[in-house]
Amino acid sequence: MTPRQWARRMSFPLRSPSVPASVQPKAEPPRTGVDFETAWARKPAARIARRVLHEVVVEPVVRVVADPNLRGLDRLEDLDEDQPLIFVANHHSHVDTPLLLRRLPKPWRTKMFVGAAADYFFPNRLAGIASALALNAIPIERTKVNRRSAMHAASLIDAGWSLLIYPEGGRSPDGWGQEFKGGAAYLAIRCEVPVVPVYVAGTDRIMPKGKSFPTPGSTTLTFGPPLHAQPGEDARRMAQRIEQAVATLADEATSDWWQARKRAHAGTTPSLSGPNAVSWRRAWAKSASRNGTGKPTRRRWPEL
Amino acid sequence: MAPRPGFVLEVDGSTPPILFHHGEGFRLEKLPVGRSRVIYPAEPLPGLKDPDTAIRHALEHPYDSEPLSALLFPGMKLTIAFDDISLPLPPMRRPDIRQRVIEAVLDSAAAAGVDDVEIIAALALHRRMTEAELRHAVGDRVYDAFAPTGKLYNHDAEDPEGMVILGTTPHGEDVQMNRRAAESDLLVYVNINLVSMDGGWKSTATGLSGYTALRHNHNVKTMQASKSFMDQHRSELHSSNWRMGKVLRQSGPKIFQIETTVNNNSFGTSGPLSVLQKREWEWSAKDRATFLGMQAGLKRMPASARRKMFSSWQAPYEMTSIQAGDVESVHKVTTEHVYRQHLVPVEGQTDILTMGLPYICPYNVNSIMNPILVMCLGLGYFFNLYRGRPLVREGGVLIMSHPTPWEFHPVHHPSYIDFFEQVLSETTDPLVIEQKYEKSFAEDEWYRHLYRTSYAYHGVHPFYMWYWGSHAMAHLGRVIIVGGDPRAVRRLGFMPASTFADALEMASDVVGRHPTITHYHNPPVLMADVT
């Protein structure tokens, strides 16, 4: 007799009761998605396990797959090390998060949580446990404003945790950026913490959306000057400033700092979202532009 | 707790042995009780809380000048010059102050639509800065934006096309300047003031100048008349630079001077070298263990490894002030800030002055401290860090501690080698040296070539080092170096001693058996205000 057959032969109360057909079963409280409970992942045991995982597994993989060139870290020199920060970055690939978690500056990366899409990272218990343990992720509703997500993130920031979040809400489908949502800006205003813009370049070629295995390549992380909420500024306007800051960093990474400053002052910084054109033209423009890692990308078509 | 000011310790029976820097090492020496004193520097002043905001405020609220943004316009020619590798010492941790200031200036220029910008390392006759050194000073962002197109470069004082004479002072001194800087609509000078002789007109009149002009104030007569060259009111070097400044004001470009001061946090308040800026009786068990470990390790290391280790130290200096605008107005404020950190009141002179010379001086960053630089640091810089009167009486003795190796950096100091071998073997008299040898070294084509294309100090530079010590040489009765290479020390015209006790014994010929002694506890830098 197999164990399953043996279990089936057991009767109540050794096995769970069946529900009478006439009775409406009591609804289970939702325990996945945005309601997934992650507090355990910030307890000492989980933090130690995560540290070991990062040092033993993630770090070697990051070194082999995408060891990045870091620029602009000096811009964070004046920040108080006890002050939590919100790191916002453009998002191309699943490689972004491990890369940032390993290369964001200490001490912030040692006490950091990640805003992760509730529908993608917490669809079931197993995936949720993995996301919370490996990334210290908390579920964020990306399709609509969710008060619970925002309050949870705010309470963690108030408790001294720094946040890594991608305001685009998901990975870029074609290598160009998407519009920034206001969550990071809302938290910066609500918790009175600085936002550090980061431009990630190169991960779109390592593992773009739709690919399941990485191809090693060169990457660059460019850190921008911290942004503080201005008096009376609302989340929408600050989100635009954050998007503009990341766009300026992208310009800096693809040209140089001086050209980027001149274009920023002239209001001609290239948009992160690329040309407003049909998909093949956007793909053409992407392949023609430099990727921010200092090396030109290979054109998809020969020069005619 | 507020930083404690500098003070003078009278040595008594319970005073512990005192720290002497000794090149890439240290000595602990017991000073005679009852007739010795030690001058300690003040503790580091707190740095500005938000340096970037302070910089922007200074640029827009200058002294006796329009704000920087009002001086910038599209189509203009803008030149930014900055202090070279000789400042600050040791080099500071990133981001360097020059980077912060230059980025702020460039940001204003970008906002004003300025396109024609060049950035020059104002190194006068010093060696050219390497790419890594330039990157450290101006930051990667500025370097990557300007260096690849040739818009960020080292000043070349021997470029016949690149230098221009702007006039002559009433004293007949030629005023020379880098042509690009001279022909700019605006010259922005970015300075770091470590000691009181830095900055002011010296930035532009010396930093962007060449031998034609510098020979007028880098000479024995000027240096012997500067008592000291760190004291602006009694420095002939300062007066000459100010006379040249007047000519620059009349015939040169519009200058927007940006001066900054740093505190004296050379070795940090925590970390492996922090023990060096603590007072000896306050060394904790950890400090003592660190010091002993360091001493034991240094003894076993080869000289090159020791040098490399110390060269890699970057000081956690913090900016204590920034002011911008008119050169003279700005420099007055800067000097007050420098004095606020450095001045220590001292009463009277003594028969003997002792000092421990560290591993670094302005001319051996990432290099070797050769015997000529040992002389220059001791008799030039440290001896002159006084206001009023020297710490030692006329005819007194100077005892310095340094290994003084017979060793030279062949790339950085080629003319020093020949100066040491050919000139000092004949005479150590600065006046004779100046008259007999200076011109031939200054105009030597090979040294000129190395200065322009390699990383060599100019051919005349070792002469200037020797002149730097000429006031001290005329003032002192004897100079003794403890722990130095005897051959090298004798070549310098000084006396070698194996131990500090031997040095005191040797000094007794000049100052008697019971001389009074001052120990100058430096670095971190201090300036004695002697009454």
Interface residues (C-beta under 8 A of the other chain):
Chain A: R71 G72 D74 R75 E77 D78 P225 E252 D256 W257 W258 Q259 R261 K262 A264 H265 A266
Chain B: D50 P51 D52 R94 P95 Q99 E103 L106 D107 A110 A111 G113 D115 V117 G139 D140 R141 V142 D144 A145 F146
